[in-house]
Amino acid sequence: MKHSKIKVAFFDTKPYDRKFFEAANQDAKYGFDIRFYETRLTPASAAIAEDAQVVCAFVNDDISAETVRKLHENGVKLIAMRCAGYNNVNLSAALDKIRVVRVPEYSPYAVAEYTMGLLLTLNRNLHRAYCRVRENNFSINGFLGFDLHGKTVGVVGTGKIGLTFAEILQGFGVRILAYDLYPKKEQAERLRMEYVSLEELFRQSDVISLHCPLTPENRHMINKKSIALMKPGVFLLNTSRGALIDAPALIKGLKKKKIGGAGLDVYEEETDYFFEDRSDAAIDDDVLARLLTFPNVIVTSHQAFFTREAETNIAETTLSNIRDFFRGKELVNEICYHCDGKRSCPGKHNGTSCRRK
């Protein structure tokens, strides 16, 4: 099949998506027929892709069993996620029907640097100071922070982003604790990072930063019980997936001052708000609205990934995934249902070797 005849339906697109994907698609090795749609992918909108062989989706698209069924009936052969996460994809429904690929990495620096920005802003009240000075109020009352130097930072998840965040921490003179299902001993020695149990990390850390994918096992890992283990005044940072945190439990922790501050670039029920302009309407989500009232909480709209370098890499990897599929090459970025859906992998899936990312 010639690339020029391969139709790709892009859902939930914004102007910046068009800019980077159109630029990448000009390369002679691609040249796909790309259709951009602003609407999100849902069972109702799946019909839009009826003449496409590929669907490209993002973090808040609804790729449920019903959506997969309709895409399959319409002849879609590949779902190309232009992101690392895929918790919104029903992998069991897609198995043996539609293959699913993703962008496992694009720029660990983008997310890690943003996480550090959240921490510094939250600790030193830069967001509040900016607003105060714009009103000609130069008081610094209420802006007391703490030295990061000498504190303990817990990093949950030591993939490329978590390790990059640990590298950034090297310049701050902190003690680094880490938790991961698959510890990396060599990197731990290089970064002077100590692997401990999750409970121990919760107990000892002054700052806890989440850098892990969302799985059924770790959903709401930050909850009433885990918060009770933490130090009074602990700072929580989440630039991974919103459902890692039980937001009502976080609110209770903030009200009791058990949580000293939270920097959140993701939120469990973000679908109806994040990436959209809702400035002309009230927020119906009472939990999100309550979080926004805390002066020691920063909520941003899932933008940690958003750099030129990351967007360029996302476009390149996504189009490469599509090209490799139609050339019959091994899909190194395919999402394996057997190891990610069932946590036990026979070593082969869809005829290709399993590569746990």
N, C-alpha and C positions, 0 to 999 in steps of 0.2 A: 504494500500500500504506500503510495507516495505521500509525503508529509503534507503537501499542499491540499490534499483531499481529506486529511484528518481534521475533523471538527471538534473543537474543545469548547465546552460551555463553562464559563467562569461565573460562579455565583458569589453574592455578597461582595461585590467589587466597589472600590472607591477610586477617585482620580489617580491616586498614587499607584494603585495596582496596575491600571492601564499604562501609566508612564513606564514603569519598570518592565512589565511583561511585553509591551509593544517594542521596546528597545531591544530586549533579549531575543524576541522572535524574528527580528530582522536578520539575524545570523543565518547564513545559507544552510546550516545543518538542521535548522528547525523549519521555519516557514509554515507553521500550522494556521488553520482557519479558526481564529479565536473569536468567540462571541462573548462580550462582557455584559453581565446582568447585575443590576443593583440589588435585586431581590435575593433573599436568603434561600438556600436549598431546604425545602420541606417536602412532605408528601404531596402537597397541593401544587408546588412550583416545579416538581420533578418533570412534568410534561414539557416544560420549556426546552429540555435537553433531548427531545424525541429524535432529532436528526444528528445528534452528536455521538461520537464514539468514546469521548472522554468527558468527565465532569471534574472540574477543579473547585475544591471547596475550602472553607476556612473554619476557624475555631468555633464559631457560633452557629454554623449550619446544622440542621437537624437531619443526620444521616441514620435514621432509625430503620428498623426492619421494613416498614412500609415504604420508606423512601427508596431503599435498596431494591425492593421488589419492583417498584415502578420504573426505576432506572434500568433494571435488567430487562424488563418487558419492552422497554424502548430501544434496546440494543446497545446500551452503554457497556463498555468492556473494561473501563479503568476509572477508578476514583483517585485523583491526584490531590492529596492534601498539601496545601502550600504553607504548612506549619509543621512543628514537631509533634504537637499533641494530637491525639486521635480518640480521646475518650467519648467524643460525640459520634463515633462510627460504630454501628452494630456489626462487629466483625463476624459473628456467627452467621448472620443473615447473608453477608457477602461471600462467605466461604464457598468455593466452587462455582460462584456465579460472576462476581466482579472482583478483580484484583485491586488492592489498595496500596498506594505508595504514599510516602511523606517526605518531608525535608527534615531529617533528624538533627541537622545542625546548620546554622546559617552564619551566626556571629555570636559566639559565647561572650565576647567583649561587650556587645550591645546590652545584653540583659544584665551581666555582672556589673558593668559600670553604672547602669541605671539603678540597680539595687543599692550600690554604695551611695549614689546621689540621694535616694530616698532616706537612707539612714542618716546622712549628714544633715539633710534638710529637716528631718523630723527631730533630731537631737538638738540642733541649734536654732530651731524655730524660724528658719529662713522664710518659709511660706507666710508666716504670720508677720514677721518683721517687714517683709516687702509690702504687704497690705497696709500695715500701720503707718509706715513712712509716707506712703502715697496720700495719706490723710493728714500729713504734717504733724503726725504724732511720733516723736522721737524717743519716747520712753522705752526702756528695755525691761521693765517690770514683767515678770511672768515668762521670760525667755531663758531662764537658767538651764543650761545643759550639763553634760558631763564629759570628761576626757575619755575618749575611746582607749587611749593608751592604758594598758594594764587590765583591761576588761576581758571577759571571756565571750567569744562569739561562737555560736553553734551553727554549723552548716549541715542542713538535712538534705542529702542527695549530693553525691560528688561525681556527677557526670562532668561534661566539659564546662558547663556554666558554673556549677558549684566549685569546681577546681579553679576556674578563672577568678571567681569571687574571692576564694581563699588566697590567690596570688595577690590580688589587690589589697587584701588585708595585711599583707606582709609589711607594708610601710607604716602601719598604725601601731605597731608594738602590742598586738593583742595575743591572747592565747586562743587557739582555734581547736574546737572540738568538732567531730564529724560523725555522721551516721549514714550508712549506706548498706544495702543488702549485699553489695559486692565491693568490699573495701579494696582500696588501691594502695598497697603498702609502700610501693616505691615513691609515689607522689606524696604520700603522707610524710615520709622522711624528708623529702625535699622541701616541703612546705611547713615542716615542724607542726604537723597537724595530728591530733590524737583521735583515733576511732574509739567511740564508746557506745554503750547501748543508748537507745532513744530516750529511755527514762533518765539516764544519767545526764544526757545532753540537756534535757528539760530542766533538771535540778540545778545544774551548774552555770548555765549560760545567762549572760546579761543581755545578749542580743541573739535572737534565733531567726535564721534566714532559710526559707524553703526553696529548694531547687530540685524537686523531684517530680516525676510525672504522676498523674492521678490514676490510681488503680482502685478496684473494689476493696483491696486490703487497707489502703491508707486514706480512704475517704473520711473526712472529718478527723484527721489525726490530731488536729488542734481542737480540743473539746473541753468540756467541763473538768474531766478527770486529769487530762494532761496539763491544763492551765493551773490546776491546784498544785501540781508538782513544781511549778516554776517559781523563780525568785520574784519577790515583790518588785514591781517597776520594770519588769522585763520588756524589751522592745521586740515586736514581731514584724517580720518582713516577708511578703509573699509576692513573688513575680513569676510564679509557676501556674497553678490552677486554683481557682477560687474555692472549689469544694474540698480542698485540703483543710480548710478552716470552717468550723461550725460558727457561723456569724453571730447567731444569738448568744452563744457561749462567750464569744469574744466581747460582745457588748456588755455582758454581765461582768466580765473581767475588767473592762475599762471603767465601769461604774464603781466597782469596788477598789479601783486603783491597783489591782493586782497586775494589770497590763499598763505599763508606763507610756506606751505609744505603739501605733501600728502603721506600717507603710504598705498599702495594698494596691497593686497594679491589676489585680484580678478579683473577681467576686463571683460567688457561686451562681447567682441568678442574674448575671450580667447581660444576658442575651438581648433583652429588650432595651438596653441603655447604651452599652459600650459600643463605640465606633459611630454612634448616631448623635445628631443634634436634637436634644430634647429641651432646649432653653425656653421654649414657648409653652411648656406644660409642667404641671406638678409631678413629683415623683410618687408613683403609686406604691412602690415597694417600701413598706414601712421599715424594714431592716436596713436597707441601703440609706434611706432618709435619716435614720437614727445615727448611722455611722458618720454621715456627713456633718452631724452637729458637734462632734468631738473636736476640740482644738488640737488634740494630740493624735489625730488620725489623718493620714493623707491617703486619699483615694484617687487614683489616676486610671485612665481608660484603656488598659491593656496595651500600653505603648512602649514597654521596655525593649521590645525587639526592633523598634522603628528607627533605624539608621540607614543611610544610603548604602553602606556596605552590606548590611543584612538583607535589605530589599533586593539588591543586585544578586546576592547569593541565592535567595529564595526563588527568584525568577529563573535563574540558570539551572538550579537543581531540579525544579519542577519540570521545566521543559526537557531536561535530560532524562528524567524518569519516563516521560511520555515517549520520547524518541526510542529509548531502550526497549520499552514494552513492544512497540510496533516493529522493531528490528529483531525481536525474539531473543534479546540479550538477558542475562541474569539481572534481576531487579534487586540490586543491593539495598535499596531503600524500601523494599516491600515490608508491610506490616504483617508479621507472622501471627495468625490466629492461635496457633498451637501453643506458642510460648507466652504470648501476651494476653490471650483470651483464657487459656486453661492452665497456664503456669507450668506446663510440661510439654516438651517439644520432642517429636520423634526424629528431628534432625533434617527432615525434608518437608517442604510444603509447596504445593503447586509445581512440583518438579524442580524446584531450586533449593539450594542449601539455605538453612536458617541462619540468619545473622542477627544475633541479639544486639540491639543498639543501646 
